[in-house]
Amino acid sequence: MIGRLQGRLVHAEPPAHLIIDVNGVGYEVEAPTSVFFELPELKQELTLVIHHLVREDASILYGFRSFAQRDLFRTLLKVNGIGAKSALAILSTMSSAEFAQVIQEQNVNAIVKVPGIGKKTAQRLIIEMKDKVEVSAITGGDANQPQASRFGIHSEAESALQALGFKPTEASQMVKQVAKDDMSVEQIIRECLQLKGAG
């Protein structure tokens, strides 16, 4: 099974289709819309965490920018009535942290805004995910991770900054400098970019 791809981005077709060249082999990858906001230029190197789905009629690769995002995708697939298309739609509509908050608040109205998700499915999601979302969506499945929620959000922010061209150590330092407990991934990234601009 393929768990990670690192290669050159040779094709990007929103909202979900990518082709990554790995040593001359082009891998077709489906990805949530949020990944497209973080893509490098064509022919530049890209690394994605992969969920490899094998069916009788197809072998499909789904790509994500972080392990936490992939873990949420996998958890969503276990919910009755949620397939890969719906799971991608959820991850394209909201971040892992936002989804966790929606589930914890039992906000059905927010979930039905996701294309293809009706009220009954939204209610089922809340019931089945309420005990799983904090671990799977935010921490990447590690229930013993200290400061679990913040860890997952910081990790996603660092991954996004690295996709924008910052070195891992630089991205980590920037996130630690600006992040506050109540900030979303998007807010952290915005503050980091402003900080870099000011510097």
Accessible surface in RSA format (square Angstrom, percent):
REM  Atomic radii and reference values for relative SASA: ProtOr
REM  Chains: A
REM  Algorithm: Lee & Richards
REM  Probe-radius: 1.40
REM  Slices: 20
REM RES _ NUM      All-atoms   Total-Side   Main-Chain    Non-polar    All polar
REM                ABS   REL    ABS   REL    ABS   REL    ABS   REL    ABS   REL
RES MET A   1   175.68  91.0 101.38  67.1  74.30 176.9  85.51  72.7  90.17 119.5
RES ILE A   2    49.28  28.0  42.96  32.0   6.32  15.2  47.15  34.0   2.13   5.8
RES GLY A   3    34.26  42.2   0.00   N/A  34.26  42.2  25.22  69.2   9.04  20.2
RES ARG A   4   134.42  56.4 115.24  58.7  19.18  45.7  39.14  53.5  95.27  57.7
RES LEU A   5    10.38   5.8   9.00   6.4   1.38   3.5  10.38   7.3   0.00   0.0
RES GLN A   6    77.74  43.5  62.44  45.6  15.30  36.4  15.10  32.1  62.64  47.5
RES GLY A   7     9.69  11.9   0.00   N/A   9.69  11.9   9.69  26.6   0.00   0.0
RES ARG A   8   101.50  42.6 101.47  51.7   0.03   0.1  44.35  60.6  57.14  34.6
RES LEU A   9     1.85   1.0   1.85   1.3   0.00   0.0   1.85   1.3   0.00   0.0
RES VAL A  10    46.15  30.4  28.69  26.0  17.46  42.1  28.69  24.9  17.46  47.4
RES HIS A  11    69.32  37.9  68.46  47.6   0.86   2.2  43.03  44.3  26.30  30.6
RES ALA A  12    36.69  33.7  14.20  21.9  22.49  51.2  14.20  20.0  22.49  59.6
RES GLU A  13    94.07  54.0  91.64  69.3   2.43   5.8  26.32  50.9  67.75  55.3
RES PRO A  14    93.51  68.2  76.05  69.3  17.46  63.5  76.34  63.0  17.17 106.7
RES PRO A  15    96.96  70.7  95.32  86.9   1.64   6.0  95.83  79.1   1.13   7.0
RES ALA A  16    23.37  21.5  22.62  34.9   0.75   1.7  22.62  31.9   0.75   2.0
RES HIS A  17    41.89  22.9  41.87  29.1   0.01   0.0  28.62  29.5  13.27  15.4
RES LEU A  18     0.00   0.0   0.00   0.0   0.00   0.0   0.00   0.0   0.00   0.0
RES ILE A  19    43.14  24.6  43.14  32.1   0.00   0.0  43.14  31.1   0.00   0.0
RES ILE A  20     0.00   0.0   0.00   0.0   0.00   0.0   0.00   0.0   0.00   0.0
RES ASP A  21    30.05  21.0  27.23  27.1   2.81   6.7   0.81   1.9  29.24  29.2
RES VAL A  22    30.06  19.8  27.18  24.6   2.88   6.9  28.01  24.3   2.05   5.6
RES ASN A  23   150.74 103.9 108.59 104.9  42.15 101.5  40.39  97.2 110.34 106.7
RES GLY A  24    66.81  82.4   0.00   N/A  66.81  82.4  30.56  83.9  36.25  81.2
RES VAL A  25    81.50  53.6  79.01  71.5   2.49   6.0  81.50  70.8   0.00   0.0
RES GLY A  26    47.68  58.8   0.00   N/A  47.68  58.8  13.57  37.2  34.11  76.4
RES TYR A  27    60.66  28.3  57.94  33.0   2.72   7.1  23.55  17.7  37.11  45.7
RES GLU A  28   109.09  62.6  97.31  73.6  11.78  28.0  27.74  53.6  81.35  66.4
RES VAL A  29     0.44   0.3   0.00   0.0   0.44   1.1   0.30   0.3   0.15   0.4
RES GLU A  30    52.00  29.9  52.00  39.3   0.00   0.0  14.80  28.6  37.20  30.4
RES ALA A  31     0.51   0.5   0.00   0.0   0.51   1.2   0.00   0.0   0.51   1.4
RES PRO A  32     0.53   0.4   0.00   0.0   0.53   1.9   0.53   0.4   0.00   0.0
RES THR A  33    38.65  27.5  38.64  39.2   0.01   0.0  29.58  39.7   9.07  13.7
RES SER A  34    32.27  27.3  30.94  41.3   1.33   3.1  30.99  66.0   1.28   1.8
RES VAL A  35     0.43   0.3   0.43   0.4   0.00   0.0   0.43   0.4   0.00   0.0
RES PHE A  36    28.20  14.1  12.16   7.5  16.04  41.7  12.18   7.4  16.03  45.9
RES PHE A  37   159.12  79.6 129.97  80.5  29.15  75.9 135.23  82.0  23.90  68.4
RES GLU A  38    35.74  20.5  34.90  26.4   0.84   2.0   9.36  18.1  26.38  21.5
RES LEU A  39    36.72  20.5  11.29   8.1  25.43  63.9  11.36   8.0  25.36  68.2
RES PRO A  40    34.14  24.9  17.60  16.0  16.54  60.1  26.75  22.1   7.39  45.9
RES GLU A  41   137.36  78.9 131.01  99.1   6.35  15.1  51.13  98.9  86.23  70.4
RES LEU A  42    96.56  53.8  84.51  60.5  12.06  30.3  84.51  59.3  12.06  32.5
RES LYS A  43   126.43  61.7 116.36  71.4  10.07  24.0  63.48  57.1  62.94  67.0
RES GLN A  44    96.76  54.1  95.22  69.6   1.54   3.7  16.68  35.5  80.07  60.7
RES GLU A  45   112.11  64.4  91.14  69.0  20.97  49.9  27.82  53.8  84.29  68.8
RES LEU A  46     5.35   3.0   1.94   1.4   3.42   8.6   5.35   3.8   0.00   0.0
RES THR A  47    46.16  32.8  37.86  38.4   8.30  19.8  28.62  38.4  17.54  26.5
RES LEU A  48     0.50   0.3   0.00   0.0   0.50   1.3   0.50   0.4   0.00   0.0
RES VAL A  49    11.38   7.5  11.34  10.3   0.05   0.1  11.34   9.8   0.05   0.1
RES ILE A  50     0.00   0.0   0.00   0.0   0.00   0.0   0.00   0.0   0.00   0.0
RES HIS A  51    24.63  13.5  24.63  17.1   0.00   0.0  23.60  24.3   1.02   1.2
RES HIS A  52    29.20  16.0  23.35  16.2   5.86  15.0  22.02  22.7   7.18   8.4
RES LEU A  53    44.72  24.9  44.06  31.5   0.65   1.6  44.72  31.4   0.00   0.0
RES VAL A  54    89.01  58.6  62.33  56.4  26.68  64.3  62.33  54.2  26.68  72.4
RES ARG A  55   117.83  49.5 100.48  51.2  17.34  41.3  49.21  67.3  68.61  41.6
RES GLU A  56   192.05 110.3 146.00 110.5  46.05 109.6  68.68 132.9 123.36 100.7
RES ASP A  57   115.85  81.2  78.36  78.0  37.49  88.6  48.75 114.7  67.11  66.9
RES ALA A  58    35.15  32.3  20.13  31.1  15.01  34.2  32.91  46.4   2.23   5.9
RES SER A  59    75.49  63.8  43.69  58.3  31.80  73.3  34.21  72.8  41.28  57.8
RES ILE A  60    37.14  21.1  34.53  25.7   2.62   6.3  37.14  26.7   0.00   0.0
RES LEU A  61    13.78   7.7  12.20   8.7   1.58   4.0  12.20   8.6   1.58   4.2
RES TYR A  62    12.90   6.0  12.90   7.3   0.00   0.0   2.83   2.1  10.08  12.4
RES GLY A  63     0.00   0.0   0.00   N/A   0.00   0.0   0.00   0.0   0.00   0.0
RES PHE A  64     0.02   0.0   0.00   0.0   0.02   0.0   0.00   0.0   0.02   0.0
RES ARG A  65    41.22  17.3  28.52  14.5  12.70  30.2  11.00  15.0  30.22  18.3
RES SER A  66     8.25   7.0   4.60   6.1   3.65   8.4   7.02  14.9   1.23   1.7
RES PHE A  67   118.13  59.1 115.97  71.8   2.16   5.6 115.97  70.3   2.16   6.2
RES ALA A  68     8.23   7.6   5.89   9.1   2.34   5.3   5.89   8.3   2.34   6.2
RES GLN A  69    16.00   8.9  16.00  11.7   0.00   0.0   1.51   3.2  14.49  11.0
RES ARG A  70    28.37  11.9  28.37  14.5   0.00   0.0   0.00   0.0  28.37  17.2
RES ASP A  71    28.61  20.0  26.74  26.6   1.88   4.4   9.43  22.2  19.18  19.1
RES LEU A  72     0.00   0.0   0.00   0.0   0.00   0.0   0.00   0.0   0.00   0.0
RES PHE A  73     0.00   0.0   0.00   0.0   0.00   0.0   0.00   0.0   0.00   0.0
RES ARG A  74    84.83  35.6  82.66  42.1   2.17   5.2  28.08  38.4  56.74  34.4
RES THR A  75    11.85   8.4  11.44  11.6   0.42   1.0   3.48   4.7   8.37  12.7
RES LEU A  76     0.00   0.0   0.00   0.0   0.00   0.0   0.00   0.0   0.00   0.0
RES LEU A  77    47.78  26.6  27.32  19.5  20.46  51.4  27.49  19.3  20.29  54.6
RES LYS A  78   156.91  76.5 125.17  76.8  31.74  75.6  77.98  70.2  78.93  84.1
RES VAL A  79     2.74   1.8   0.11   0.1   2.63   6.3   0.22   0.2   2.52   6.8
RES ASN A  80   105.71  72.9  96.16  92.9   9.55  23.0  28.57  68.8  77.14  74.6
RES GLY A  81    57.57  71.0   0.00   N/A  57.57  71.0  30.77  84.4  26.81  60.0
RES ILE A  82     9.11   5.2   0.00   0.0   9.11  21.9   0.68   0.5   8.43  22.9
RES GLY A  83    37.72  46.5   0.00   N/A  37.72  46.5  32.97  90.5   4.75  10.6
RES ALA A  84    17.39  16.0  10.03  15.5   7.35  16.7  10.04  14.1   7.35  19.5
RES LYS A  85   182.34  89.0 173.16 106.2   9.18  21.9 120.03 108.0  62.31  66.4
RES SER A  86    22.52  19.0  20.83  27.8   1.69   3.9   1.52   3.2  21.01  29.4
RES ALA A  87     0.00   0.0   0.00   0.0   0.00   0.0   0.00   0.0   0.00   0.0
RES LEU A  88    19.19  10.7  19.19  13.7   0.00   0.0  19.19  13.5   0.00   0.0
RES ALA A  89    20.10  18.5  12.35  19.1   7.75  17.6  19.71  27.8   0.39   1.0
RES ILE A  90     0.56   0.3   0.56   0.4   0.00   0.0   0.56   0.4   0.00   0.0
RES LEU A  91     2.46   1.4   0.85   0.6   1.61   4.0   0.85   0.6   1.61   4.3
RES SER A  92    39.64  33.5  17.85  23.8  21.79  50.2  12.16  25.9  27.47  38.5
RES THR A  93    66.88  47.6  34.64  35.1  32.24  76.8  34.82  46.8  32.06  48.5
RES MET A  94    20.12  10.4  13.48   8.9   6.64  15.8  18.98  16.1   1.14   1.5
RES SER A  95    17.99  15.2   6.61   8.8  11.38  26.2  15.27  32.5   2.72   3.8
RES SER A  96     1.86   1.6   1.04   1.4   0.82   1.9   0.92   2.0   0.93   1.3
RES ALA A  97    14.98  13.8   9.79  15.1   5.19  11.8  10.07  14.2   4.91  13.0
RES GLU A  98    67.60  38.8  65.69  49.7   1.90   4.5  27.21  52.6  40.39  33.0
RES PHE A  99     0.59   0.3   0.59   0.4   0.00   0.0   0.59   0.4   0.00   0.0
RES ALA A 100     1.93   1.8   1.93   3.0   0.00   0.0   1.93   2.7   0.00   0.0
RES GLN A 101   100.27  56.1  99.10  72.4   1.18   2.8  24.15  51.4  76.12  57.7
RES VAL A 102    17.50  11.5  17.50  15.8   0.00   0.0  17.50  15.2   0.00   0.0
RES ILE A 103     0.55   0.3   0.00   0.0   0.55   1.3   0.00   0.0   0.55   1.5
RES GLN A 104   102.89  57.5  72.22  52.8  30.67  73.0  35.70  76.0  67.20  51.0
RES GLU A 105   104.08  59.8  73.90  55.9  30.18  71.9  42.57  82.3  61.51  50.2
RES GLN A 106   116.95  65.4 102.13  74.6  14.83  35.3  16.68  35.5 100.27  76.1
RES ASN A 107    53.96  37.2  47.77  46.2   6.19  14.9  10.56  25.4  43.40  41.9
RES VAL A 108    33.49  22.0  30.67  27.8   2.81   6.8  30.67  26.7   2.81   7.6
RES ASN A 109   110.59  76.3 109.47 105.8   1.12   2.7  21.50  51.7  89.09  86.1
RES ALA A 110    21.47  19.7  17.62  27.2   3.86   8.8  18.94  26.7   2.53   6.7
RES ILE A 111     0.81   0.5   0.81   0.6   0.00   0.0   0.81   0.6   0.00   0.0
RES VAL A 112    54.09  35.6  36.86  33.4  17.23  41.5  36.86  32.0  17.23  46.7
RES LYS A 113   159.69  77.9 132.14  81.1  27.54  65.6  83.76  75.4  75.93  80.9
RES VAL A 114     1.71   1.1   0.23   0.2   1.48   3.6   0.23   0.2   1.48   4.0
RES PRO A 115    95.70  69.7  79.66  72.6  16.04  58.3  91.36  75.4   4.34  26.9
RES GLY A 116    78.85  97.2   0.00   N/A  78.85  97.2  41.78 114.7  37.07  83.0
RES ILE A 117     9.89   5.6   0.89   0.7   9.01  21.7   1.44   1.0   8.45  22.9
RES GLY A 118    39.74  49.0   0.00   N/A  39.74  49.0  34.35  94.3   5.39  12.1
RES LYS A 119   134.02  65.4 125.98  77.3   8.04  19.1  68.89  62.0  65.13  69.4
RES LYS A 120   167.53  81.7 161.44  99.1   6.10  14.5 105.35  94.8  62.18  66.2
RES THR A 121    26.07  18.5  25.78  26.1   0.29   0.7   1.02   1.4  25.05  37.9
RES ALA A 122     0.00   0.0   0.00   0.0   0.00   0.0   0.00   0.0   0.00   0.0
RES GLN A 123    73.77  41.3  71.88  52.5   1.89   4.5  20.21  43.0  53.56  40.6
RES ARG A 124    73.28  30.8  70.57  36.0   2.71   6.4  17.11  23.4  56.17  34.0
RES LEU A 125     0.00   0.0   0.00   0.0   0.00   0.0   0.00   0.0   0.00   0.0
RES ILE A 126    10.80   6.1  10.80   8.0   0.00   0.0  10.80   7.8   0.00   0.0
RES ILE A 127   114.67  65.3 107.23  79.9   7.44  17.9 107.45  77.4   7.22  19.6
RES GLU A 128    54.74  31.4  44.63  33.8  10.11  24.1  26.22  50.7  28.52  23.3
RES MET A 129     0.01   0.0   0.01   0.0   0.00   0.0   0.00   0.0   0.01   0.0
RES LYS A 130   112.60  54.9  93.33  57.3  19.27  45.9  41.81  37.6  70.80  75.4
RES ASP A 131   125.57  88.0  92.99  92.6  32.58  77.0  37.02  87.1  88.55  88.3
RES LYS A 132    82.06  40.0  78.82  48.4   3.24   7.7  57.32  51.6  24.73  26.3
RES VAL A 133     0.00   0.0   0.00   0.0   0.00   0.0   0.00   0.0   0.00   0.0
RES GLU A 134    90.99  52.2  90.73  68.6   0.25   0.6  20.22  39.1  70.77  57.8
RES VAL A 135    50.39  33.2  50.22  45.5   0.17   0.4  50.22  43.6   0.17   0.5
RES SER A 136    19.12  16.2  19.03  25.4   0.10   0.2   1.36   2.9  17.76  24.9
RES ALA A 137     0.00   0.0   0.00   0.0   0.00   0.0   0.00   0.0   0.00   0.0
RES ILE A 138    11.43   6.5   8.97   6.7   2.45   5.9  11.23   8.1   0.19   0.5
RES THR A 139     9.88   7.0   1.17   1.2   8.71  20.8   2.00   2.7   7.88  11.9
RES GLY A 140    25.33  31.2   0.00   N/A  25.33  31.2   5.75  15.8  19.57  43.8
RES GLY A 141    44.70  55.1   0.00   N/A  44.70  55.1  18.55  50.9  26.16  58.6
RES ASP A 142    67.29  47.1  62.10  61.8   5.18  12.3  27.44  64.6  39.85  39.7
RES ALA A 143    73.98  68.0  44.19  68.2  29.79  67.8  46.54  65.5  27.44  72.7
RES ASN A 144   137.16  94.6 112.76 109.0  24.40  58.8  33.35  80.3 103.81 100.3
RES GLN A 145    42.40  23.7  34.34  25.1   8.07  19.2   1.35   2.9  41.05  31.1
RES PRO A 146    98.64  71.9  83.82  76.4  14.82  53.9  95.90  79.2   2.74  17.0
RES GLN A 147   121.58  68.0  99.23  72.5  22.35  53.2  35.27  75.1  86.31  65.5
RES ALA A 148    20.90  19.2  15.59  24.1   5.30  12.1  15.59  22.0   5.30  14.0
RES SER A 149    44.53  37.6  41.75  55.7   2.78   6.4  26.50  56.4  18.04  25.3
RES ARG A 150    68.97  29.0  67.89  34.6   1.07   2.6  13.98  19.1  54.99  33.3
RES PHE A 151    96.35  48.2  90.78  56.2   5.57  14.5  95.49  57.9   0.86   2.4
RES GLY A 152     2.84   3.5   0.00   N/A   2.84   3.5   2.84   7.8   0.00   0.0
RES ILE A 153    22.29  12.7  21.36  15.9   0.93   2.3  22.08  15.9   0.22   0.6
RES HIS A 154    44.55  24.3  44.55  31.0   0.00   0.0  27.77  28.6  16.78  19.5
RES SER A 155    39.56  33.4  34.54  46.1   5.02  11.6  10.91  23.2  28.66  40.1
RES GLU A 156    23.27  13.4  18.66  14.1   4.62  11.0   3.28   6.3  20.00  16.3
RES ALA A 157     0.00   0.0   0.00   0.0   0.00   0.0   0.00   0.0   0.00   0.0
RES GLU A 158    39.30  22.6  39.30  29.7   0.00   0.0   2.07   4.0  37.24  30.4
RES SER A 159    23.74  20.1  20.98  28.0   2.75   6.3   6.84  14.6  16.90  23.7
RES ALA A 160     2.36   2.2   2.22   3.4   0.14   0.3   2.22   3.1   0.14   0.4
RES LEU A 161     0.00   0.0   0.00   0.0   0.00   0.0   0.00   0.0   0.00   0.0
RES GLN A 162    72.88  40.8  57.92  42.3  14.96  35.6  11.90  25.3  60.98  46.3
RES ALA A 163    19.54  18.0   0.15   0.2  19.39  44.1   7.47  10.5  12.06  32.0
RES LEU A 164    89.87  50.1  56.70  40.6  33.17  83.4  61.74  43.4  28.13  75.7
RES GLY A 165    66.56  82.1   0.00   N/A  66.56  82.1  35.65  97.8  30.91  69.2
RES PHE A 166    33.77  16.9  27.23  16.9   6.54  17.0  28.67  17.4   5.10  14.6
RES LYS A 167   148.64  72.5 145.96  89.6   2.68   6.4  90.70  81.6  57.94  61.7
RES PRO A 168    84.76  61.8  81.64  74.4   3.12  11.4  82.32  68.0   2.44  15.2
RES THR A 169    96.13  68.4  92.54  93.8   3.59   8.6  76.66 103.0  19.46  29.4
RES GLU A 170    47.63  27.3  45.80  34.6   1.83   4.4  26.10  50.5  21.53  17.6
RES ALA A 171     0.00   0.0   0.00   0.0   0.00   0.0   0.00   0.0   0.00   0.0
RES SER A 172    25.85  21.8  25.85  34.5   0.00   0.0  14.08  30.0  11.77  16.5
RES GLN A 173   122.75  68.6 116.63  85.2   6.12  14.6  40.17  85.5  82.59  62.6
RES MET A 174    12.91   6.7  12.53   8.3   0.38   0.9  12.89  11.0   0.02   0.0
RES VAL A 175     0.20   0.1   0.20   0.2   0.00   0.0   0.20   0.2   0.00   0.0
RES LYS A 176   154.98  75.6 128.24  78.7  26.73  63.6  79.05  71.2  75.93  80.9
RES GLN A 177   127.54  71.3  91.58  66.9  35.96  85.6  36.36  77.4  91.18  69.2
RES VAL A 178    18.12  11.9  11.63  10.5   6.49  15.6  16.89  14.7   1.23   3.3
RES ALA A 179    23.13  21.3   1.34   2.1  21.78  49.6   1.44   2.0  21.68  57.4
RES LYS A 180   136.89  66.8 128.27  78.7   8.62  20.5  95.15  85.6  41.73  44.5
RES ASP A 181   103.77  72.7  82.73  82.3  21.04  49.7  29.43  69.3  74.33  74.1
RES ASP A 182   129.81  90.9  95.01  94.6  34.80  82.3  51.35 120.9  78.46  78.2
RES MET A 183    23.19  12.0  19.45  12.9   3.73   8.9  17.02  14.5   6.17   8.2
RES SER A 184    28.95  24.5  24.74  33.0   4.21   9.7  22.93  48.8   6.02   8.4
RES VAL A 185     9.51   6.3   9.51   8.6   0.00   0.0   9.51   8.3   0.00   0.0
RES GLU A 186    77.61  44.6  73.55  55.6   4.06   9.7  53.55 103.6  24.06  19.6
RES GLN A 187    74.63  41.7  74.07  54.1   0.56   1.3  12.75  27.1  61.88  46.9
RES ILE A 188     0.57   0.3   0.57   0.4   0.00   0.0   0.57   0.4   0.00   0.0
RES ILE A 189    28.21  16.1  28.21  21.0   0.00   0.0  28.21  20.3   0.00   0.0
RES ARG A 190   127.11  53.4 124.35  63.4   2.76   6.6  50.05  68.4  77.07  46.7
RES GLU A 191    74.60  42.8  73.29  55.4   1.30   3.1   7.11  13.8  67.49  55.1
RES CYS A 192     0.00   0.0   0.00   0.0   0.00   0.0   0.00   0.0   0.00   0.0
RES LEU A 193    76.15  42.4  67.45  48.3   8.69  21.9  67.86  47.7   8.29  22.3
RES GLN A 194   107.53  60.1  94.57  69.1  12.95  30.8  46.00  97.9  61.53  46.7
RES LEU A 195    59.11  32.9  51.93  37.2   7.17  18.0  56.62  39.8   2.48   6.7
RES LYS A 196   103.19  50.3  92.03  56.5  11.16  26.6  57.34  51.6  45.85  48.8
RES GLY A 197    67.34  83.0   0.00   N/A  67.34  83.0  38.51 105.7  28.83  64.6
RES ALA A 198    93.46  85.9  48.14  74.3  45.32 103.1  60.47  85.2  32.99  87.4
RES GLY A 199    99.47 122.7   0.00   N/A  99.47 122.7  52.09 142.9  47.38 106.1
END  Absolute sums over single chains surface
CHAIN  1 A    10680.0       8463.6       2216.5       5537.3       5142.7
END  Absolute sums over all chains
TOTAL         10680.0       8463.6       2216.5       5537.3       5142.7
